[in-house]
Amino acid sequence: MAKKTQFVEQIDEFKSVTTEDLTNDIKEVAERAGIEPYQMTKAVYYKNGGKFPDWQFRKRGSMLGIIKAEFGFEGDLDLGAIRGTAQRKIYLAKLQREVGDWAYYENRLSDAFVTALKLHPISISARSRPKFSNQKHDRMNHALISDTHFGITIDPLEVEGNAYNWDVSARRLAFLAQSIASFKIDHRKECGGLILNFGGDLTQGIIHPEDSNVDLLAWQILGATSYLVQLIDYLLDFYPKIVCPVTTDNHMRIVSYVKGKDRARSQKYDSYNTIMFSGVQHAFRNEPRVEFIIPRTPYTNYKVFGRTHCLTHGDTYFSTGYPAKGINVAKLTAQVDHLNSNTLSGDQIQVFLAGHVHNGLYMELPNGVRMFINPSMSGVDPFAQSVGFSKSNPGQWIYESAREHVVGDMRLVRVKEADDNSDLDKVIKPFDYSLVLNV
């Protein structure tokens, strides 16, 4: 009976409610909620302690009707605040879409790697290796491999005089492998091994808006990993030891919402190049004759016969200039002198290796430092053609060093003659877009 009496009292109380009472309560609730009265909704009203039931509002039309009538006059609205809220909502929606897109594509790329490695973990085939002498060696062979741009397709109907795809790139790399294997072979007993300098831009990456002629990053990295594993595996039959200095580059940089599109000025090692060489290293984890040198610096220094070699791609840290346009020897010399001025005499650079500019050059600077600039393996592509380059000679440097000589014999291997030689497919098997790496 007491509950019934209480309910009747509440009904009587609400009978005396006026539109002014409802309006005042909406104002109080809006103040507690931190919003303007015209922004009020039923959900916000009751969540923040609105005391009048919905039927009281319906008696006078609706809550929305009262809000429009009491608070919706144009002169009472803060139009700047309304527009600001709308702009923030538009910006937030756009930001959410962009971040969501990046997360989606990053997840797809990650899933592709995981799937590929689960289906077929990278490994090398076990076979007998030739025996090499343990005597003291007085020679070392070197190869500079850079700007191979695996994953780009160059149509000869678009770029006259050049064609490039996975088949052509495999044959050019195989031809280079054979040249490295036979280089100075008459002195192989005196040779302590091979230095394979990986100077960057090994895949094309996706860095230009017009990159419609390049493969997905997953295909690029899977194909390039396959090629590098086959290259090293092949050369192990010809050298007692292979050392692989690695430096990163600009084409394999990670372009993301956070990093942006510009070249990396810090943490340059955070790149697809590093990810790719992780797979290559795992392929040779049980082969003690293969060694990798991969620092976090934008250059890689190492010593041969006590002499420091410096490997960098050439897009940051050191500017070589463009041999196709002209070389400022004084500027190159000054840059090397600056680097050497900050190091001990025993660690000063004596051989400098770079790529990036797609034209080959060897010179001895006035300060005695030897410098190699590597051509590209891919040759002129549509982007290079668009900025005025119509000709190039695809190739890669190989050379030897000795205890008595900083740089001995050298050869610029012209690789274009390999394009139509299908026999080279037995050395480097062309990538077939399979997630199962068949090497």
Summary of the structure (lengths in Angstrom):
residues: 439
radius of gyration: 34.0
end to end distance: 88.5
largest distance: 114.5
contacts: 1310
relative contact order: 0.13
helix: 41%
strand: 17%
